[in-house]
Amino acid sequence: MTRKGVKAQPRQAKPETAKGTAALSMLPMEIQVGDHFTDHDFEWEVLTRPAVLHGGQSLRARIRRPGLPETEREMTWQAHERVQIRRGS
């Protein structure tokens, strides 16, 4: 239902990933264990909850490439930057 004189704006499609699941743009403090994201053309999985650093200005979490335990490392994000996350993949 629209009001008189107000045009309905078209909905924008959510970005799709290669696996067909929608990517969510969120702040690092909203990242959960098991989330997936792409960085430098590689798929990464979040292993730990993000921990606060530098008085809340940045966050750090352990990540790894799925199925490759030897790739485990820490990733740091600035608290204000958005990350494209895929859940439930």
C-alpha positions as CSV (number, residue, x, y, z in Angstrom):
1,M,0.0,0.0,0.0
2,T,1.4,3.4,-1.0
3,R,0.4,6.9,0.1
4,K,-0.8,9.3,-2.5
5,G,2.0,11.1,-4.3
6,V,4.7,8.9,-2.9
7,K,6.4,6.5,-5.3
8,A,7.5,3.1,-4.1
9,Q,11.3,2.7,-4.4
10,P,12.6,-0.5,-6.0
11,R,14.3,-2.9,-3.7
12,Q,18.0,-3.4,-4.2
13,A,19.2,-7.0,-4.5
14,K,21.5,-8.3,-1.8
15,P,25.0,-9.2,-3.0
16,E,25.3,-12.9,-3.9
17,T,28.4,-15.1,-3.3
18,A,29.7,-17.9,-5.4
19,K,27.9,-20.5,-3.2
20,G,24.6,-18.7,-3.7
21,T,24.2,-17.4,-0.1
22,A,23.6,-13.7,0.6
23,A,26.5,-11.7,2.1
24,L,25.8,-9.5,5.0
25,S,27.6,-6.3,5.6
26,M,28.3,-5.9,9.3
27,L,30.6,-4.4,11.8
28,P,33.4,-6.7,13.3
29,M,31.7,-6.8,16.7
30,E,28.7,-8.6,15.1
31,I,30.9,-11.4,13.7
32,Q,30.2,-14.9,15.1
33,V,32.1,-18.1,15.2
34,G,31.5,-20.1,12.0
35,D,31.0,-17.0,9.8
36,H,32.7,-17.0,6.4
37,F,34.3,-14.2,4.4
38,T,36.6,-13.7,1.5
39,D,39.9,-11.9,1.8
40,H,42.6,-11.8,-0.9
41,D,40.6,-14.3,-3.1
42,F,40.5,-16.9,-0.3
43,E,37.6,-18.2,1.7
44,W,38.1,-17.8,5.5
45,E,36.2,-19.1,8.5
46,V,36.0,-17.3,11.9
47,L,37.2,-19.6,14.7
48,T,36.8,-17.3,17.8
49,R,34.6,-14.4,18.9
50,P,36.2,-11.0,18.1
51,A,38.2,-9.6,21.0
52,V,38.4,-5.8,21.6
53,L,41.8,-4.1,21.2
54,H,43.0,-0.5,21.8
55,G,40.0,0.7,23.8
56,G,37.5,-0.6,21.3
57,Q,39.1,0.9,18.2
58,S,39.9,-2.5,16.6
59,L,38.8,-6.1,17.0
60,R,40.8,-9.3,16.5
61,A,39.7,-12.9,15.9
62,R,41.3,-16.2,14.9
63,I,40.5,-17.3,11.3
64,R,41.5,-20.2,9.0
65,R,40.7,-21.5,5.5
66,P,38.0,-24.2,5.8
67,G,39.6,-27.7,5.8
68,L,43.2,-26.3,6.2
69,P,44.2,-26.1,9.9
70,E,47.7,-25.0,9.0
71,T,46.4,-21.7,7.6
72,E,45.1,-20.6,11.1
73,R,46.1,-16.9,11.9
74,E,44.7,-13.8,13.5
75,M,42.8,-11.1,11.7
76,T,42.4,-7.6,12.9
77,W,39.6,-5.2,11.8
78,Q,39.1,-1.5,12.6
79,A,35.9,-1.2,14.6
80,H,34.2,1.1,12.1
81,E,34.9,-0.9,8.9
82,R,32.3,-3.2,7.4
83,V,32.9,-6.8,6.6
84,Q,31.0,-8.9,4.0
85,I,30.0,-12.1,6.0
86,R,28.2,-15.2,4.9
87,R,26.4,-17.3,7.5
88,G,25.2,-20.9,7.3
89,S,27.4,-22.0,4.4
